[in-house]
Amino acid sequence: VQLVESGGGLVQAGGSLRLSCAASGITFSDAAVAWYRQAPGKQRELVAIISIGSISTTYGDFVKGRFTIARDDTNTTMYLQMTNLRPEDTAVYYCYAFPPVSWGQGTQVTVSS
């Protein structure tokens, strides 16, 4: 299984970024997929998760309507659209899929004030 994130970078507070995660070696349509993030000195935390078939989504409390998770099963890709970014959103963002449990290598998002 390979998950490859892209789309991270440096953005000013209030800006937007769209993260992508391309999956291979997995039956993507049969997997729940999610985004996690880890800031320096902090534990990895759930950002958002989307179920098989896009039936349901769940977001971390800190998202507060600013982020949207989506999936494209045809192209085996998942997305995280982030708007109104804040400096506290600075972290390495990881995509995750299950089953089997799989992690991407992470993409850095840095939000300047």
C-alpha positions as CSV (number, residue, x, y, z in Angstrom):
1,V,0.0,0.0,0.0
2,Q,1.3,3.5,-0.8
3,L,-0.3,6.8,0.2
4,V,1.3,9.9,-1.2
5,E,0.3,13.3,0.1
6,S,0.8,16.6,-1.8
7,G,-0.4,20.2,-1.6
8,G,1.2,21.3,1.7
9,G,3.1,24.6,1.9
10,L,3.4,28.0,3.5
11,V,0.3,30.2,3.7
12,Q,-0.7,33.3,5.5
13,A,-3.4,33.2,8.2
14,G,-6.8,33.3,6.6
15,G,-5.6,31.6,3.5
16,S,-6.5,28.2,2.0
17,L,-4.8,25.0,1.0
18,R,-6.0,21.8,-0.6
19,L,-4.2,18.6,0.3
20,S,-4.4,15.5,-1.8
21,C,-3.5,11.9,-1.1
22,A,-3.1,9.4,-3.9
23,A,-3.5,5.8,-2.9
24,S,-2.3,2.6,-4.6
25,G,-2.1,-1.0,-3.7
26,I,-5.3,-0.8,-1.7
27,T,-9.0,-1.4,-2.6
28,F,-9.7,2.3,-2.0
29,S,-13.4,2.1,-2.4
30,D,-13.5,-0.4,0.5
31,A,-11.4,1.7,2.9
32,A,-12.3,4.4,5.3
33,V,-9.9,7.2,4.9
34,A,-8.8,10.1,7.1
35,W,-6.5,13.0,7.7
36,Y,-4.5,13.4,10.8
37,R,-2.0,16.0,11.8
38,Q,0.9,16.3,14.2
39,A,2.3,19.6,15.5
40,P,5.8,19.7,17.1
41,G,5.7,18.4,20.6
42,K,2.1,17.3,20.3
43,Q,0.3,14.1,19.8
44,R,-1.1,13.1,16.4
45,E,-4.7,14.1,16.2
46,L,-7.6,13.3,13.9
47,V,-8.5,16.1,11.5
48,A,-11.3,14.4,9.5
49,I,-12.5,11.0,8.5
50,I,-14.8,10.0,5.7
51,S,-16.5,6.6,5.5
52,I,-16.8,4.1,2.7
53,G,-19.1,5.5,0.1
54,S,-18.8,9.0,1.5
55,I,-21.9,8.3,3.7
56,S,-20.6,10.1,6.7
57,T,-17.8,12.5,7.8
58,T,-16.4,13.4,11.2
59,Y,-14.2,16.3,12.0
60,G,-12.0,17.3,14.9
61,D,-13.6,19.9,17.2
62,F,-10.9,22.4,16.2
63,V,-12.0,22.3,12.5
64,K,-15.2,24.4,13.2
65,G,-16.5,24.2,9.6
66,R,-13.2,25.4,8.1
67,F,-12.1,22.1,6.5
68,T,-13.8,19.6,4.1
69,I,-12.8,16.1,3.5
70,A,-13.6,14.4,0.2
71,R,-12.8,11.2,-1.7
72,D,-12.7,10.2,-5.3
73,D,-12.9,6.4,-5.5
74,T,-12.5,6.4,-9.3
75,N,-9.1,8.0,-9.0
76,T,-8.3,6.5,-5.6
77,T,-7.5,10.0,-4.2
78,M,-8.7,11.8,-1.1
79,Y,-8.7,15.5,-0.4
80,L,-8.7,18.0,2.4
81,Q,-9.8,21.5,1.6
82,M,-8.7,23.8,4.3
83,T,-9.9,27.4,4.5
84,N,-9.5,30.2,7.0
85,L,-6.2,28.7,8.2
86,R,-4.8,29.7,11.5
87,P,-1.2,29.6,12.8
88,E,-2.3,26.8,15.2
89,D,-3.0,24.7,12.1
90,T,0.7,24.4,11.5
91,A,1.6,20.7,11.5
92,V,2.5,17.8,9.4
93,Y,-0.6,16.4,7.8
94,Y,-0.9,12.6,7.2
95,C,-3.4,10.7,5.2
96,Y,-4.6,7.4,6.6
97,A,-6.6,4.4,5.2
98,F,-8.1,1.3,6.7
99,P,-8.1,-1.6,6.0
100,P,-5.3,-2.3,6.0
101,V,-3.9,0.3,8.3
102,S,-1.8,2.6,6.1
103,W,-0.1,6.0,6.5
104,G,1.3,8.5,4.1
105,Q,4.7,10.1,4.7
106,G,3.1,13.5,5.6
107,T,3.1,16.9,4.1
108,Q,4.0,20.1,6.0
109,V,1.5,22.9,6.4
110,T,2.8,26.1,7.8
111,V,0.5,29.0,8.5
112,S,2.2,32.4,9.2
113,S,0.5,35.1,11.3
